[in-house]
Amino acid sequence: MTAKRRHIVCALLVGIMILAWTPSLWSQDTADGDAVKTLAKQWRDLLHYIRIGQQDMAQSFAKAILASGAKPRQIYLLSVETHGSLADLARGARLGGMKVLVDKITALIEKGYEDERSDPDQIGRSIAMLGKSEREARIGAARLVRSGEYGLPQLVQKLADAKTSIGIREKIVGILPRIGRQGVRAMSVALQSTEPRVIEAVAGALGRIEYPHAAPQLRQLLERKGLLPRTKRIVRAALLSCGGKGATEKSLAQLYYELALKYYYRSESVLPDSRYAFANVWRWRNDRLEYTPVPRPIFCDIYAMRYCRIALGYDGKFHKALSLWLGAYLKREANLPTGAKDPLAPKEPAKFFALASNARYVQDALGRALRDRDTVVVLNLIEALARTAGAETLVQPVSGGVNPLVEALRYPNRRVQVLAALSLARALPRRRFTGSEMVVDVLKSALRLSGKKRAILVVAQQDLRNKLKDAIRAAGYELVDEPDPNKALVAARGAKGVDVIVLSDSPRAVGVIRDLRRDPRLAITPVVVVSGSSRTATDVKDDKYVVVIAPDADAGAVAGAMSAAGKLSGVGPFDQAEAGAWAVEVAKAIRMLGLTKNGVFNILRTQDALLEALADKRGNVRVAAANALAVLTTSKAQAGIAALAVDSAVDEKIRIAAYKALSESARKSGGNVSDELADAIVAVVIGDGSQVERQAAAEALAALGLSSEKSDAMILKTSEND
């Protein structure tokens, strides 16, 4: 062969090698080659100007790439083919004006990665390459590893196919362990196959990966009848590798329950990839692996429910699994992002099962939710208990001598406290119980709910403090400004509820937060930290009730951060209307306790709070308070109702309701108002008001049993108008 021919052949071989190793070139349409070249040049230029710190030029090329209409897969492949490109982009995000642009490009890369690795045709071509030359087989294997869990359905089918050659099967067996942790869920499901070839390959791979959450499925498989001795040996070895000796000794119900707990508490070992909005839930159907993408925030809840259900299938009396399933379902609904859909949601909502479940299981689930500080779940479970359980169930201790509903009275969230107190009061228990005195205390505080948001500011720097004070007040919060952290903590404990605490680096936020969390009353109080320190952000990242903002944040950003912090527990602060609605329900509960002459709760202790509520600006609160006072047989309660009834500045409908409450009070305890109030009522009866109001006032007078002198004067006055 001549030198010239050898040169041509070498050039062709090099070209083939480049095509083999560069997947993007296989997929490029020659018709838009110029656009591809332009995009590649823009990409190189972007990275170049990032490296030399030329932010203006970097911005222009970043904008050009985003405006080019390039597909995410194209951007992803460019990032793969350019060594160090992701590190360059990370540096670029720190250049002025580049962060938003870099974030958009990074999102395209992630989308492209997902598209590329999940493309069934691409996966099929990669599997086909395993049967070709050594170099192509190596490329195909690398691509399949990159596809991760998405390649497993086709790989498992290839293993199950009797026509698959021994050589390709051996290559697949070598690929499975390389997929690693992200493939464990799918491979565990694939153990449901009846093909020994599949079982042995998958079990062997799981044994080499050694992730504990494969142990229950391996143990379940080990107990399957009819396994070949060789298959059984492989499965047993894999089980020991993943779960140790304990996995062979515990019951399957216990193993699955423990796995459910890992998902319920989001153990790091079972978390899905945090880079993506969706995660795959795997199942075995019609002898095939299938997956359903679900919103990532509910992924762990779905798996927790699945494994609780399996545990109950093995042991119907394993009641812990039922309680955990219920809690997981409530978390699943609470964690579903606004506007997102749950493609695997059961037909009935979580509340249906909470209401239908035995109170014992609801109590157990409530105890767990209280310990976990899971406010949304706590509220739903209390509501279910209140609607379905009898008084004896609600007030009796459960496991460990603890009564979850009584514990809820101490929970660091006002909604939870009030709902628990209302539930216990409405149950009308017949005997005193541990914590019964706290019920009245909570009811009293609920009557005083104003709906005003409160914040405590703990910032030493004067300039920053002044700026934040203005922003916090502009956001509608009552403010306690206390730069001394010790005094601030005292103020927080003594306040009528704190909705947000605002901190900065001076005093150091981490220390203040640590002290806050030691106090059960402030354990989940939302915190906004104003800091420009990356160390601070790192130090507080594990506290799910903290939001960090920069010191240069404007008033709008501060308000947004406070609002976001307030919702971190799943429920934000009371607004005025909601606070009023709660106060009305509390007043109704107090009235019911009085009407039934319940001896467990001393409702006379609520009198002062009810009298204060008579002056509330919300009419429904005033009326409810008057009706509650009507069942308190004291002269002070009756006088308060009468004063409301004769107040001409009050809306007539409220005055009429007050007269009716006054009539009821007088019938129960006799007339006990001052001459001044009695004269005022007489004046209304003989005055020029509406017939409805005068009639209500007259009925109240009759119930009060006025002296004959006042009655005679009233009649004589009326006669003058004949």
Residue pairs with C-beta under 8 A, 6 or more apart in sequence:
1 9
17 135
18 25
19 25
19 26
20 135
20 136
20 139
21 139
22 81
23 77
23 116
23 122
23 143
24 74
24 77
24 78
24 81
27 73
28 36
35 68
36 74
38 68
39 65
39 68
39 70
39 74
39 78
40 78
42 61
42 64
42 65
42 68
43 61
43 65
43 75
43 78
43 82
43 85
44 82
45 57
45 61
46 58
46 61
46 62
46 65
46 92
47 82
47 85
47 88
47 89
49 55
49 57
49 58
49 61
50 58
50 88
50 89
50 91
50 92
50 95
50 98
51 88
51 91
53 95
55 95
55 96
55 97
55 98
58 92
58 95
58 98
59 97
59 98
59 101
62 92
62 98
62 101
62 102
62 105
63 101
65 75
65 105
66 101
66 104
66 105
66 108
70 108
71 112
72 108
72 109
72 111
72 112
72 115
73 112
73 115
73 116
74 112
75 105
75 108
75 109
75 112
76 108
76 109
76 110
76 111
76 112
76 113
76 115
76 116
77 112
77 116
78 85
79 85
79 86
79 89
79 109
79 112
86 109
89 102
89 105
89 106
90 102
92 98
92 102
93 99
93 102
93 103
110 275
110 276
114 276
116 122
116 146
117 146
117 147
117 148
117 150
117 151
118 147
118 150
120 154
122 143
122 147
123 143
123 144
123 147
123 150
123 151
123 154
124 154
125 140
126 139
126 140
126 141
126 143
126 144
126 147
126 151
127 140
127 144
127 151
127 154
127 155
127 158
127 168
128 140
129 136
129 137
129 139
129 140
129 143
130 137
130 140
130 141
130 168
130 171
130 172
131 137
131 165
131 167
131 168
132 140
137 171
141 171
141 174
141 175
141 178
144 151
144 155
144 175
144 179
145 175
145 178
145 179
148 179
148 180
148 182
148 183
149 179
149 182
149 183
149 185
149 186
149 280
149 282
149 291
151 179
152 179
152 183
152 186
152 187
152 190
152 289
153 186
153 288
153 289
153 290
153 291
155 172
155 175
155 176
156 190
156 193
156 198
156 202
156 288
156 289
157 288
158 164
158 168
158 169
158 172
159 169
159 172
159 173
159 195
159 197
159 198
159 201
159 202
160 193
160 195
160 197
160 198
160 287
169 197
169 201
172 201
173 201
173 204
173 205
176 183
176 187
176 201
176 202
176 204
176 205
177 204
177 205
177 208
177 209
179 187
179 205
180 209
181 209
181 211
181 269
182 273
183 205
183 209
184 206
184 209
184 211
184 213
184 214
185 213
185 280
185 282
185 303
186 280
186 282
186 289
186 291
187 202
187 205
187 206
187 214
188 206
188 213
188 214
188 217
188 218
188 282
189 217
189 282
189 283
189 284
189 289
190 198
190 202
190 284
190 289
191 199
191 202
191 203
191 206
191 217
191 218
191 220
191 221
192 284
193 199
193 202
193 284
193 287
194 287
196 228
196 230
196 231
199 221
199 227
199 231
199 234
199 235
200 230
200 231
200 234
203 218
203 221
203 231
203 234
203 235
203 238
204 234
204 238
206 214
206 218
206 238
206 241
206 242
207 234
207 237
207 238
207 239
207 241
207 242
208 241
209 242
210 241
210 242
211 242
211 269
212 242
212 243
212 269
213 259
213 262
213 269
213 270
214 238
214 242
214 243
215 239
215 242
215 243
215 247
215 255
215 259
216 247
216 252
216 255
216 256
216 259
216 307
216 310
218 235
218 238
218 239
218 242
218 243
218 247
219 239
219 243
219 247
219 248
219 252
219 255
220 252
221 227
221 235
222 232
222 235
222 236
222 239
223 252
227 235
236 248
239 247
239 248
240 247
240 248
243 255
247 255
250 258
251 314
251 315
252 311
252 314
253 311
253 312
253 314
253 315
253 318
253 321
254 311
254 318
256 307
256 308
256 310
256 311
256 314
256 321
257 307
257 308
257 311
257 318
257 320
257 321
257 324
259 270
259 307
260 303
260 304
260 305
260 306
260 307
260 308
260 311
260 321
260 324
260 325
260 328
261 304
261 324
262 269
262 270
263 270
263 300
263 301
263 303
263 304
263 307
263 328
264 300
264 301
264 304
264 324
264 327
264 328
264 331
266 300
270 300
270 303
271 300
272 279
272 280
272 296
272 299
272 300
273 279
274 296
276 296
277 295
277 296
278 293
278 294
278 295
278 296
279 293
279 294
279 296
279 299
280 291
280 292
280 293
280 294
281 291
281 292
281 293
281 294
281 299
281 302
281 303
281 344
282 289
282 290
282 291
283 289
283 290
283 291
283 292
284 290
292 343
292 344
293 343
294 302
294 342
294 343
294 344
295 336
295 337
295 340
295 341
295 342
297 335
297 336
297 337
298 332
298 335
298 336
298 342
301 328
301 329
301 331
301 332
301 335
302 332
302 344
304 324
304 325
304 328
305 325
305 328
305 329
305 332
308 321
308 322
308 324
308 325
308 328
309 321
309 325
311 318
311 321
312 318
312 321
312 322
312 325
315 321
319 360
319 361
319 364
320 364
322 357
322 361
323 361
323 362
323 364
323 365
323 368
324 365
324 368
326 350
326 353
326 354
326 357
326 361
326 362
326 365
326 381
327 365
327 368
327 369
327 374
327 377
327 381
329 346
329 350
329 353
330 350
330 354
330 365
330 369
330 376
330 377
330 380
330 381
331 374
331 376
331 377
332 342
332 345
332 350
333 349
333 350
334 376
334 377
334 380
334 570
336 342
350 380
351 380
351 383
351 384
354 362
354 365
354 380
354 381
354 383
354 384
355 384
355 387
355 388
357 384
359 385
359 388
359 389
359 393
359 394
360 398
362 381
362 384
362 385
362 388
362 389
363 385
363 393
363 398
363 404
363 405
364 398
364 399
365 377
365 381
366 378
366 381
366 382
366 385
366 404
366 405
366 408
367 398
367 399
367 402
367 404
367 407
369 377
369 378
369 381
370 378
370 404
370 407
370 408
370 411
373 412
373 523
373 524
373 569
374 570
375 411
375 413
375 415
375 416
375 524
375 569
375 570
375 571
376 569
376 570
376 571
378 408
378 411
378 413
378 416
379 415
379 416
379 419
379 571
382 405
382 408
382 416
382 419
382 420
382 423
383 419
383 423
385 393
385 394
385 405
385 423
386 394
386 419
386 422
386 423
386 426
386 427
389 427
390 427
391 427
391 428
391 429
391 430
392 429
394 405
394 423
394 424
394 427
394 429
395 403
395 405
395 406
395 424
395 427
395 429
395 431
395 433
395 436
396 403
396 433
397 403
397 434
398 404
403 433
403 434
403 435
405 420
405 423
405 424
406 420
406 424
406 433
406 434
406 435
406 438
408 416
408 417
408 419
408 420
409 417
409 420
409 421
409 424
409 435
409 438
409 439
409 442
410 417
410 438
410 520
411 417
411 420
412 520
412 521
412 522
412 523
412 524
412 525
413 524
413 569
413 571
414 445
414 446
414 449
414 497
414 574
415 571
415 574
415 582
417 442
417 445
417 446
418 442
418 443
418 445
418 446
418 449
418 582
418 586
420 442
421 438
421 439
421 442
421 443
421 446
421 586
422 443
422 585
422 586
422 589
424 436
424 439
425 439
425 443
425 589
425 590
425 592
425 593
425 601
426 589
426 592
428 592
428 593
428 596
428 598
429 436
429 598
429 600
430 600
431 600
432 600
433 600
436 600
436 601
437 602
439 601
440 601
440 602
440 603
440 605
440 606
443 586
443 589
443 590
443 606
443 609
444 605
444 606
444 608
444 609
445 496
445 609
446 582
446 583
446 586
447 583
447 586
447 587
447 606
447 609
447 610
447 612
447 613
447 625
448 496
448 583
448 609
448 612
448 613
449 574
449 579
449 580
449 582
449 583
450 576
450 579
451 574
451 575
451 576
451 577
451 578
451 579
451 580
452 478
452 576
453 475
453 476
453 477
453 478
453 499
453 500
453 566
453 573
454 477
454 478
454 479
454 480
454 495
454 496
454 497
454 498
454 499
454 500
455 472
455 477
455 478
455 479
455 480
455 498
455 499
455 500
455 501
455 502
455 562
456 479
456 480
456 482
456 488
456 491
456 492
456 495
456 498
456 500
456 501
456 502
457 465
457 468
457 469
457 472
457 479
457 480
457 481
457 482
457 483
457 502
458 482
458 483
458 484
458 485
458 488
458 501
458 502
458 503
458 504
458 507
458 512
459 465
459 468
459 483
459 502
459 503
459 504
459 506
459 530
460 483
460 504
460 506
460 507
461 504
461 506
464 504
464 530
464 551
465 481
465 483
468 502
468 530
468 558
469 479
469 481
470 555
471 554
471 555
471 558
471 559
472 479
472 502
472 558
472 562
473 479
474 555
474 559
475 555
475 558
475 559
475 562
475 563
477 499
477 500
477 562
480 488
480 491
480 492
480 495
482 488
482 491
483 507
485 507
485 511
485 512
485 515
488 501
488 512
489 512
489 515
489 516
489 519
489 522
492 498
492 501
492 516
492 521
492 522
492 525
493 519
493 521
493 522
498 522
498 525
499 526
499 566
499 573
500 525
500 526
500 527
500 528
500 562
500 565
500 566
501 516
501 522
501 525
501 526
501 527
501 528
502 527
502 528
502 530
502 562
503 509
503 512
503 513
503 527
503 528
503 529
503 530
504 529
504 530
504 531
504 551
505 530
505 531
505 532
505 533
505 536
509 527
509 529
509 531
509 536
509 540
510 536
510 539
510 540
513 527
513 529
513 540
513 543
513 546
516 522
516 523
516 525
516 527
517 523
517 543
524 545
524 569
525 545
526 545
526 546
526 547
526 562
526 565
526 566
526 568
526 569
527 543
527 545
527 546
527 547
527 565
528 546
528 547
528 548
528 549
528 558
528 561
528 562
528 565
529 536
529 540
529 546
529 547
529 548
529 549
530 548
530 549
530 550
530 551
530 553
530 558
531 537
531 548
531 549
531 550
531 551
532 550
532 551
532 552
536 548
537 548
540 546
540 548
544 568
545 565
545 568
545 569
546 565
546 568
547 561
547 564
547 565
547 568
549 557
549 558
549 561
553 561
563 572
566 572
566 573
574 582
576 618
580 616
580 618
580 620
580 621
581 620
583 613
583 616
583 618
583 621
583 624
583 625
584 620
584 621
584 624
587 610
587 613
587 621
587 624
587 625
587 627
587 628
588 624
588 627
588 628
590 603
590 606
590 610
590 628
590 631
591 624
591 627
591 628
591 630
591 631
593 601
593 603
594 603
594 628
594 631
594 632
595 631
603 631
603 632
604 632
604 634
606 628
607 629
607 632
607 634
607 636
607 637
610 625
610 628
610 629
610 632
610 637
610 640
611 625
611 629
611 636
611 637
611 640
613 621
613 622
613 624
613 625
614 622
614 625
614 626
614 629
614 640
614 641
614 643
614 644
615 622
616 622
616 625
619 651
619 653
619 654
622 644
622 650
622 654
622 658
623 654
623 657
623 658
623 661
626 640
626 641
626 644
626 657
626 658
626 661
626 662
627 657
627 661
627 664
629 637
629 638
629 640
629 641
629 661
629 665
630 637
630 641
630 661
630 662
630 664
630 665
630 668
631 664
631 665
631 668
633 665
633 668
633 669
634 669
635 672
635 673
637 665
638 662
638 665
638 666
638 669
638 672
638 673
639 672
639 673
639 674
639 677
641 658
641 661
641 662
641 665
642 658
642 662
642 673
642 677
642 680
642 681
642 700
643 677
644 650
644 654
644 655
644 658
645 655
645 658
645 659
645 661
645 662
645 681
645 697
645 700
646 655
646 677
646 680
646 681
646 683
646 684
647 655
650 658
652 689
652 690
652 692
652 693
655 693
655 696
656 692
656 693
656 696
659 693
659 696
659 697
659 699
659 700
660 696
660 699
660 700
662 700
662 703
662 704
663 696
663 699
663 700
663 702
663 703
664 703
666 672
666 700
666 703
666 704
666 705
667 703
670 705
671 703
671 704
671 705
671 706
673 681
673 704
678 701
678 704
678 706
678 710
679 710
681 697
681 700
681 701
681 704
682 701
682 706
682 710
682 713
682 714
684 693
684 694
684 697
685 694
685 697
685 698
685 701
685 714
686 714
686 717
686 718
687 694
701 714
706 714
